[in-house]
């Protein structure tokens, strides 16, 4: 295992992709868009209020 840089990059991409997919799935499950505007704002989404 001499490819430490590429391995760490792949792990970082996998973790980032997993987090994005998890947030997307949670938004789909709980229908966050239907909640008050301040709730999506906590997640850094399109909540402007």
C-alpha positions as CSV (number, residue, x, y, z in Angstrom):
1,X,0.0,0.0,0.0
2,X,2.2,2.8,-1.3
3,X,-0.6,4.9,-2.7
4,X,-1.4,6.8,0.5
5,X,-2.4,10.0,-1.3
6,X,-4.8,8.4,-3.7
7,X,-6.2,6.2,-1.0
8,X,-6.9,9.1,1.4
9,X,-8.5,11.0,-1.5
10,X,-10.8,8.1,-2.4
11,X,-11.7,7.8,1.3
12,X,-12.5,11.5,1.5
13,X,-14.6,11.3,-1.7
14,X,-16.4,8.3,-0.3
15,X,-17.2,10.0,3.0
16,X,-18.3,13.2,1.2
17,X,-20.5,11.3,-1.2
18,X,-22.0,9.2,1.7
19,X,-22.8,12.4,3.7
20,X,-24.4,14.1,0.7
21,X,-26.5,10.9,-0.1
22,X,-27.5,10.6,3.6
23,X,-28.6,14.3,3.8
24,X,-30.5,13.9,0.5
25,X,-32.2,10.7,1.7
26,X,-33.1,12.4,5.0
27,X,-34.6,15.3,3.2
28,X,-36.6,12.9,1.0
29,X,-37.8,10.9,4.0
30,X,-38.8,13.7,6.4
31,X,-39.8,16.1,3.6
32,X,-37.8,19.0,5.1
33,X,-39.1,21.3,2.4
34,X,-42.5,21.2,4.1
35,X,-41.1,22.3,7.4
36,X,-40.8,26.0,8.5
37,X,-38.0,28.0,6.7
38,X,-35.7,28.1,9.8
39,X,-35.3,24.3,9.9
40,X,-33.6,24.0,6.4
41,X,-31.5,27.0,7.4
42,X,-29.9,25.0,10.2
43,X,-28.7,22.5,7.6
44,X,-27.3,25.3,5.4
45,X,-29.9,24.8,2.7
46,X,-32.0,27.3,0.9
47,X,-33.5,28.7,4.2
48,X,-33.1,32.5,4.0
49,X,-35.3,33.6,6.9
